């Protein structure tokens, strides 16, 4: 499908939902994304809204361009956590006792909708909204700390974008959004989609302050060495499937941080590095037996490597030759 040309920067352009000149589809989308919220669009003069969307499972990415303002009132719900980062315009937020404005480069909004929430935007704005399924976030958190969440996770709604953790979170988001913007085909690569989902959830938990941050800052005791062998066997058997750190917690019965600490202590590397090595080995096997017409990019994507150049560099470091050489020489 040929994408329309725009006079403004577009993100996630290969995943359009609509380019609307009337408010009806916009109101429907807002109601869907904000739990059947009450929506008011004060003015429809020169009205235009562009909306792009990528669903990664437990996380979704939304880019929107508004030429006019809106008012939203959302009732309490514990379904999602919503991070709103603006690139143009200003968003006023009122939730319980919290009152603040989000603006480009200064402040973002991280909403948990645990109470009635009001959003006001009087003029046009551009933003990227990242929606996290709360159950997914709390499941990953429970695997990291090795215990169920005693109370719902709660973040500070006003995110200072100049703070170091917020800058790291913004950097992770930019990399993921750029990845899908530059190469839409990776949405069809399950290993990469799973990696991106876990990366975003883990970054949210590690970078932005919440009521469990103090536990995550504590040093985790390493799991027994037998746990490392069990985790390695599981990774070896499932390297061709989407794998998450939480899976190792389920398999071993230990917290994910304890498994990570045990790998570092006994092996000197992380579980993710071991998984990468297994996937490089799988890529080499595929390249040696590739059918005519096979490409380096298709093999890289199938084995969980989104970047052709990074895959080639890692492959050469591991095997002493480029993937193209292995493909050319065959078995």
N, C-alpha and C positions, 0 to 999 in steps of 0.2 A: 504494500500500500504506500503510495506517495504521500509524504507528510507535507502539510501546508507550511509556507514560509511565514515567519513571524518577525516583527520588528523589535522583539525583546528576547533576552536569553531564555532558552528552554532546556529543562532537565528531563530526563526519562522520555525523550521525544518519541521513541519507538513504541511507547506503550500508552497511546492516547485513549481516553475514555470519552471526552467530548470537547468541542470548541463551540461554546454556546453563546448565542446572542439574546436569549430569553432566559428568565430565571427558573423556569420549571425544572429542567434537569439538574440545575445547581441546588435548588431546595431539596430535591430527592436525594442527591448525593450527600448533602450535609446531614439530612435526617438519618441516612444509613450510617454515616461515620460518627455521628454524635448521638446515637441511641434515641432516635425519634425525637430529637430536640425541637423546640419551638424556634422557627427561623423567620426573620424579617429582613427584607432587602429594601432599604429606604428609598433608593432611587434606581431606576432602570435606564436612565438616560445614558447614551453611549455605552450600553451594557455589553460586556464580554467577559467570559470566564473560560479559561483553558485548564483542563485537568488531566493529568497523566498518573498512572498507578501501576505498581508492581507488587505482587503478593509472593512473599517468601515462606509462607506458612504461619509461623508464630509471630512474624514481623511483616509489616507492609510499608511501602514507601509511596508517598503521595506528593506530587508537585502541582501547585496551582498558581494561576495568574488571574487576579481580579482587577477589573477597572473601577468597580464601585464597592461600597461598603456593605456590611451585614451586621445583624445582631443575632446571637445564638443564646438560648437558654437550655441547658442540659440538666436533666434530673440525675440524682445520684445513681451510680452503678459501679460495680467493681470488675467490669469485664476487661477493660483496657487501660493502658498507660499511653499517653499521647504527648510526644515531643514536637513542638512547633517552633521552627527556626525561620525567621524572616530574612528576606534579601531586599525587600522594598516595603515601605509603609510602616505602620505601627498597629499593634494589637493590644487592646485593653482587656485585662482579665480580672474577674471578681469571683472568688471562690471562698466561702466562709469568711474568715477574717483577713484573707489575703487579697490585696489590691495592688496591681502593678501593671506596667506597660512593657511589652516585648518589642524590640526594635533591632534592626540589622547590626550585627557586630557587637552589641552591648548586652542584650538579654534575650533569652529564649523562654518558652513556657513549657513546663512538664506537668501535665494534668493527670490526676488519678481519679477524678470524678467521684470521690468519696462523699461529696456533698454537692448541692446545687451549684452549677457553674455558669457564669455569664461571660460571653466573649463579644467584644465590640470592636468593629473595624469601620471607621467612617469614610475612608477613601481607599483607593486601589492598593493592592499589595501583592507580592510574590512570596511564596514560602515553600518549604519542604516540611511535610509532617511525617513523622515516623510513628507508626502505631504498633505497640507491643501488646500481645495478648497477655494479660496479667497471669493467667495460669502457667503460661510458658516461662515467664520471668521468675515466678516463685518456685517452679519446679527446678530450674537451673540453679537458683539460689540455694534451695534445699540440698541439691547434690554437692554444691560447693562447700557448704558448712557442715554437711553430714547429719542434718536433722531437719524435720519439717518446720516450716515457718509458723511460729507461735501466734503471730499477728500478721495482718496484711502488710506487705511492703509499702512504705510511704516515702515519697521524695519531696524535697522542697520545690514548690511550683515555679519559683522564679530562678532561672538558671543564669548565673553570671558568665557570659561568654568569654570574659577576659581571665577567668580562673584557669589554672593549668589543666585540671581534670576536664573542664568543659571544652577547652581547646583540643584535648586528645579525642574526646567524643566527637567533636565536629570534624576532626581529621578523618576518623574512621568512617563517619557517615559520608563525607565527601568522596572517599575512595570507593565505597560501595556504590554510591549513586553514579559516579563517573564510570565505573566498571560496566554497569547495565546500560548507561547512556551510550558508551563507546562500542559495546559489543552485545546487542540484545540477545544474540543466540545463546549466551550463557544461561539464560533462564531455562533452557532445555537441558541443562547439565545438572542432574540432581546432586552430585557431590559438591559442586560449587555453590549451589543454592543453600544447601545445608551448612556449608562453611560460613557463608555470609550471614545466615540467620543466627548462628551461634556467636559469630564475631560481634554482631550488633547487640545481642542480649548481654554478652559478657562485658562489653565495653560500657553499656548502660550501668551495670552493677559495679564495675570497677572505677568508673570515672566520675559519676555523679553521686553526691551524698544522699544517704537514705538511712533508715532506722536499723539497718543491719551492717552498715559500713564498718563499724568498730570490730565486728567479728571477722570480716574479710581481711582487715588489716593485721589480725593476729597471725603469727607464724603457725603453720599447720605441722603437726608431728608426722614424720614419714610413715607410710604403711609398711608392713613387713615385706621382705624381699620376695616372698612367694606371690604377693599381690602383683608385683611387677611382671613375673612370669605369666600369671593368669591374664593380665591385661595385654601383654604382648601376643599371647596365643589368640585372644579375642580379636585384636587388631589384625593380625595375620590372616585370620579366617574371614574377616569382614572388610578388608581394605577397599573392596570394589563397591561398597555400599556407603550411603551417608552415615558418617560416624560423628558423634558429639562426645565431649568430655563427660557429660552426664551419663552416657551409656557405660563408660568405664566404672562409674560409681555404682550403677545398678548391678553390673557383672561381679564386681569385687566386694560389694557391701561396705566400701569405705568412702569417705568424702572425696570428691574430685581433687581437692587441694592436697589431701594426704597422698593420693595416687601420684599427683605431679611431684610432690616432694620426694617420694620414694624413687621415682625415675631419676630425678636429679642426683640423689644420693648414691644409688647403686649403678646407674648407667651413665650419668653425666650429661644426659639430654632429656628432653621433654617427651611426653606421649605423642604430641603433634609432630615432632621431628621423626619419631619412629614410624608414624603413619606415613609421613612424606617419603621416607626411604622405601617403604613397602609399595607405595604407589609409583615411585620411580622405577622400581624393579618390574612392576606390572606393565608399565609403559614400554620398557625395553623388550619384554616378552612379546607385546603386541607388535611393536615395530619390526622385530625379527621375523614375524610370521604374518605381516600385513598383506592384505590382498591388493591387487593393482588399483590405483586411484586413491589409496589411503593418504591422508595428509597429516602433517605434524600437528596442526591445530586441532583436528578431530581427535587424535590420540590424547593430546594434552587435556582437552576438555573432558573426555571420557574418564581420565584418571585424576580429575580434580584440580587441574592447573588452569586458571583463568587467563594467565598471561603467557603468550607464546614465547616472548623473550626471556621471562623468568624461568619457564620450563626448560628452555634450551640451555640457559646458564647452569641451572641446578643439575641437569642431566650430564653436561660436560664435566662438571666438578665431580660427579659421582662415578662416571664410566670412562672419562678420558676422551670422549668423542661427542660430536653433536648428534642430536636425534636424526638429522638428515643423513648422516653417514651410516647409522644403523639401518635406517629405512632403505637406503640405496644398496647396502651390502646384503640385506636379508639375513636368512639363517646361516 
